[in-house]
Amino acid sequence: MDNKTKYKVIEAKLNGELSFDNGGDFIADLFSEDLAGIGYDSFENAGDVLKCYVAENLFSEAKLKEVIEGSELYTNIIYKIEDLEDKDWNEEWEKNYFQPIVVADQVVVCSEFHKNVPESKYKIIINPRMAFGTGHHQTTGLMMKNMLDCDFKGKTVMDMGCGTAILSILAAYLGAEKVDAVDIDVWAYENSIDNLVVNKVEDKIHVRQGDAATVEGLNSVYDIFLANINRNILLNDIPRYANSIKENGKLILSGFYKEDIPAIEEVAKKHNFSLQTVKEKDNWVSICMNKQKC
């Protein structure tokens, strides 16, 4: 959260037998992801209540209702809206939302305000504006684990839906020669630039605001293509990604569940991708695919 911005909190509940932390946790993940797409910054699963935070100037109850009405999974969601008292949000992040995390015993992700950070081979500093992209969500950690198994030295990389640019920064640390990063949200674009400077990799990474069409407009092909988004966007955009990936290049994906793999793989196979590895945590997965010769 930005400590200079006024926020609203939407306290959402499931009106039924399920709660967000007891059988309905997958709904909490999906709902958080959808709200992140309309500008929500961070999320706290507080038992039977999912607290969703959004800057006051970005809040629209009409858009909130559109998200809820857009999925049968959200039929039982009820909510109330409250204004947040002024707080030092950096302090709140430190106390409640974002603690240093170590991924695969090789990468530590922390913020500038953290103290007593664990030692690790790679240190990534993220000053986040939302909970996604700090490494704490399963999909981000799984993406990083897949990346650590790949050779990035001298490679060109696309990070689609870059969020905080955490994956772009790791790619640069792993030896990538050039990284292009794209995200549709203004907050992500601005936050990414800040994080590149803090991690001193701004000379290797170029961030743009846009979507899959922006990638196509670059007229570049990449050795490694990263996309931690969601199932429906991936199913729609994999054919577009394929045009931007070199022969024998890698496509590393996450943002979906284990049961979604067949649908993702079916689309990818039509564009000469073969499934290589699957990493799983709490039913979330990240897959690495290789592009075969046409």
Helices and strands as residue ranges (DSSP letters): E 7-14, H 25-36, E 40-46, E 49-55, G 56-58, H 61-69, G 72-74, E 77-83, H 89-92, I 93-97, E 101-103, E 107-110, E 122-125, H 138-148, E 156-160, H 166-173, E 178-183, H 186-198, E 205-209, H 212-217, E 222-228, H 231-242, E 245-257, G 258-260, H 261-269, E 273-281, E 284-291
